[in-house]
Amino acid sequence: MTQMIITGLLCGALLGFVMQRGRFCLTGGFRDMYLSKDNRMFYALLVAIAVQSVGVYTLIELGIIEYNAGTLPLFAIIIGSFIFGIGIVFAGGCATGTWYRAGEGLIGSWIALAGYILMSTMMKSGVFAPINAKFQQPQLQTNSMADTLGINVWILIAILVAIVGFIVYKEVTKPKVFIPTLKAKRTGLAHILFEKRWHPFVTALLVGLIAMIAWPLSAATGRVFGLGITTPSANILQYLTTGDSSLLNWGVFLVLGILVGSFIAAKASHEFRFRMPDVKTGLNSFAGGNLMGFGASLAGGCSIGNGLVMTAMMTWQGWIGLAFMILGTWTAVYFVFIRGRQKKKNTVISTKTSPTTA
Amino acid sequence: MKKTLEVMGMVCPFPLVEAKEAITELSSGDELVIEFDCTQATESIPRWAAEAGHSITNYEQVSDAAWTITVQKK
């Protein structure tokens, strides 16, 4: 138990810290691919996947952990991921993003988190559990891409690493535009940790490494999986309402650690403040949180569980899930930011800007 | 001319979306002062301004989780 608390919290805190400082936002990343034709954060995700994939399969080869991808509830993954993708746009962040933004003091993220945790619990052990179970049928026999294709998994990993290497090379050698930054007020380590902009690929490398060490740390406590957000989030509410301590697992402390790590990072960087959203944002956050919980529970994972971890494990679940959550995000972005803004423009011409004397 | 865009309390990507919209109403050389508190915009607003070719004449953190940036339209 003590080990679970310590390593879980520590791993979560590292992740929360890195994500807060690196502005590692997958919702923003998926959204910007469409809204501003900017793929940087998506590429960063691919870097994190590749790092973790090489790392975890090395651990498997060394016999440190064992892994079986299991079966594939294709239908649930497609529907669930798509709904999850819509939800994260309304919630203003994915599941992990919502946890770490809660640590920055955003009350809107607390609201989204409440909806997300409640709905995940309802889907996993509450009134919607029978519906969820129905969606999980039929299951395809193999989830592992290597098994379906009849090849060694390292061939897939090599292909991914080659693609990621090429993308990183192209991005890093691109002519750079000078981006103004805030004036440095600190020096040395404090500057790097609490002030400097982190390159998304550096952040991604760190996220990939944390995702990798999560596996042996979690497995040592009896939970053989890497980073996961949705099930542990539901476990918190299940534990709080039943008092059954067998519901506590490494993942629970991982998600709590994200909150702690992000709070430490935000506080030390002077980026923590309680911020109350307006009514509309609050309602959107709650609705988004619910959609997120519904989708992630159906799909068996969120943008971390499926998008970062199951992709690295070279499963159909991971890559199909990732594709459909991106499609879901784009669908919501179209209705919220593209059509929604056009409508607004036709009625009122910007009431938010007010001229001031120069 | 100087215009102020107050987007405190708005979460990403709204500060950036609003800024992009507000700047279309300005003429070249005008300045847009954006006051925001969304952490992620500390990255996205300067990046957008730089890539769009606008210049940034002022950028500072005002207090805990509050920033102001002045973008001069190209």
Interface residues (C-beta under 8 A of the other chain):
Chain A: Q20 R23 C25 G28 R31 D32 L35 S36 G92 E104 G105 L106 G108 V177 F178 I179 P180 T181 L182 K183 R197 A266 H270 E271 F272 R273 R275 M276 P277 D278 T281 F337 R341 K345 S350 K352 T353 S354 P355 T356 T357 A358
Chain B: M1 K2 K3 T4 L5 E6 V7 G9 M10 V11 C12 P13 V17 E18 E21 A22 E25 E31 V33 D37 T39 Q40 T42 E43 S44 P46 R47 W48 A49 A50 E51 I56 Y59 E60 Q61 S63 D64 A65 A66 W67
